[in-house]
Amino acid sequence: MDLIKKTVTSVLILICWCGWAEAGPKILVVQSLNVAPYEEALAGFQTVCPGDITKVILSNPGAPEVSSFIRSPRPELILTIGMDALMKAKSIKNIPIIYAMVLNPQTVSLGEEERNISGISMNLSAENQVQTIREVLPKVKKIGVLYNPERSRNFVVEVIAAANRQGINLVCEKVESPKEVPALLKGMQNQIDAFWLVPDITVCSAETVEYLLLFFLENQKPVISFSEKYVEFGALMAISIDPFDIGKQAGELAIKMLTNPGGEPQRVEARKPVIVINKKVAKKLGLIIDARVLARAKVIE
Amino acid sequence: MKLLSQFRESFRLKAFISFTLFLLIIFSSFTIFFYYQQSKALTNTLFKNSELLIGVLAYSVRLGVLTENKDLLKENAEGIFQQKNILEVAIFNREKNLFREIKKEAVPLKSASLELQVPREVQESVEKGQALFFRENKDYFELWCPVVTGGLYASEEDLFLDQNLFKKKREISGFAKITVDKSELKQALYLLLLKSILIGVFFWGGGSLLIFLVTQKITTPLKRLTEGVAAFGSGEEVEAVPVETEDEIGKLAHSFNNMLESLRQREKEKQFLELQLRHAQKMEAIGTLSGGIAHDFNNLLTAIIGFGSLIKMQAKKMEGEGKNPFIEYVDQILASAQRAVTLTQNLLAFSRKQLTSIKRLNLNEVLSDFKSILVRLIREDIEFDLQLTDKELILMADSGQIDQIFMNLVTNARDAMPHGGKLTITTELAQLPRTILVTTPSHYERNYACITVTDTGIGMDEQTKERIFEPFFTTKEVGKGTGLGLSTVYGIVHQYEGYIEVESELGKGTTFKIYLPLIEGRAEEEEKKEIAPLPAFSGKGTILVAEDEDAVRAVVKKVLEEAGYKVIEASNGEEAIEQFAQNENEIDFLLLDVIMPKKNGKEVYQEIRKRKPDIKVLFVTGYAAEVITQQAIIQEGLAVIPKPVLPTELLMKIKDILTS
């Protein structure tokens, strides 16, 4: 049944899309910053949903207000890239808005009034992430996590649940200030097999991350991070996002929204995790990574 | 003062001191420059190292400062503290209070030990954007550096974007300070100074030694030269200076040696000339002596021969009364006297005071005419070769004297070849060779007739050769030679401003080379004298005889009176004039000695001639001291008879004059 539904939807999208194909929908792209991941997301979006794009970068000095673009001619869709862009566009009610590259969109209160807003977050499925960790580090049973409950409670709760389901014990410690990080790390080092660096700015200051990476390297504990950057600096692995794919995902959602303007808003997680593994660190820690995992991972030699 | 004096006098010292001072300046400058550069480099290195250390400290304690965790600081701070020269490491927290300090207790740190807060000046400097703050005193310096931390990201999203620009503004979380000891730097600088001075002194010493050797190399030959010149100047024997190089100094040494050789040569020439001069003076003295003796001899011989002849005449007159046995004795006396006359003539010839008849004559003609006589002089076992040049050799000379030269030389050559040999006489036109030393350099330019007489006889040794021209020096047996032959030749040659040269080698023979000056023009015709038969002595008339020598006057008077003349005597010139004045009408003839006291013969004649212009006169002359007067007399065509006066010759001469 689902299959028939999906096929019908796809055919409808295709038919609608073909209708726009020649001129293309008029799209306003509101981008928080002019940075590479956002540009990649936009590029991904355009591969799926090319249209008459007008782009506004908010960080540019003297950038015009978003409202000035929605009067005449009126765009058929607004794509926001980044949290700031979403916040700026949030007040527009009568134009479908697709957000992309937003972490924890649930922190932006999107209620009934924002039914026109759909999008793809930067969050990856906690379940998938724990699954990936198990694939890479099958022997790891206890994983330490530091987090600021004010910033990452939701994510950690999801992760704890997912971990529990998959037989992993998460040793979580709350952090309120980066000052606490060194002491907490020392405290938990004997209780854990690996450390999971979650995206929390309280934990991830430049100094603490540097210390953290060095600390666990010295103590022969693998660090799982969320960005390729930390893998380069000494983390064993990262489960990262693919901005291009997020863009594509947003493009697909946009087409859906354009063809079915009155439909339910769809707010989904990024579908494609990117696994990054530092082979040298693995070697240093005496870990042998499964070849199948390595085959689908980005390996840093 | 002594050193100053040495400095003034010694080029070597001057050069050495000048160059050494120059080197001292160069090496001092270099040493100062080297020390300055090295000390700067050392100081800079210490500062740079310290800057690096404070940078490392500030960076490494970020987390510790940020988290205010002393444990986190400990390792890093102690790591820096362990570094050389670090006296103190101090960390200040965000509130600028002293958070951690490690310092060496032994080292007194005045202000730093009391600083519990970041000083105001450090804060101001950092606020102005200075990365480091520096302050120092004489023992140490401090470096301050802010501990800068990255701050927190704005949102979790930024963590994914991996962009630095998302970071919050970097913030100063604290301060790091190190205090660096300068004592080691000071010690290093002191060692460097010492090393620089030692290097400078070493190179200066080396350079000075090199200069010393070079100046020695240059000045030693100069010193040798100077010593050589000084020694030569003071008349010491000087060896030639060794020529060691081909440069200017070598050339100078070579020139000095040449000069030395030249001066030695000149010295030899000088000695030779002195020798010659002494020889000439000796010969001159001998000549003067000989001339004087000959003069007196002539007077004596005139008396001896005169009176001898008178005795013989008287004895012959008495022959009718029987053979007079005294005639034979008188003949012996007269014969001896004749030999004495010859001796006297030779002496006069040597002393160049012989009465001469100088004319322009051709040497080749004289030789040709004389050849027959010369041939008779030599023996049959001697080959005689006469080689005359084609060129005319015109001399101003007395042919008799030239004959005498040849006769004497040929006689000597003959005697030198007792077992036969060859005698060669050659004549040629020549100039004086430079081997003959002359007093007048223009003589080298003159043309000379060179007469070479060569024999293949026994030759002479050096000792004999030196004395051959001395009168009475002979190597012949007693009675065979008079020892006047070569001295006569010498006298004649020098009389004509000629030169004589002898080469001889024992056993090989002797060569005489005679150079006689040539004159322009042609030879004069030789007058042929006819010897009249001895007339009977029947003189008439009165003759005034003026002669200062009593013996001569007496014999002349006797001879003349014996011949029939009346004689009026006078013993000097004035008396002669008086006698003439008193007997003016009576006197027909004057017989005047050329040289007399008060007035000479010529003056007497001139006086008398004023009174009686046609008066006949015959002058009697003793020797060539009267040459000038004598030549004047001869040039006036007046008759002269040389002493010793032979009675027959005198009478014939008087007769000739009276009858002419």
Interface residues (C-beta under 8 A of the other chain):
Chain A: L33 V35 P37 Y38 G82 M83 M101 V102 L103 N104 M122 R151 S152 P178 K179 E180 V181 P182 A183 P199 D200 I201 T202 C204 S205 A206 E207 T208 E210 Y211 F226 S227 E228 K229 S240 I241
Chain B: R62 L63 L66 T67 E68 N69 L72 T149 G150 G151 L152 Y153 A154 S155 E156 E157 D158 L159 F160 L161 D162 Q163 K167
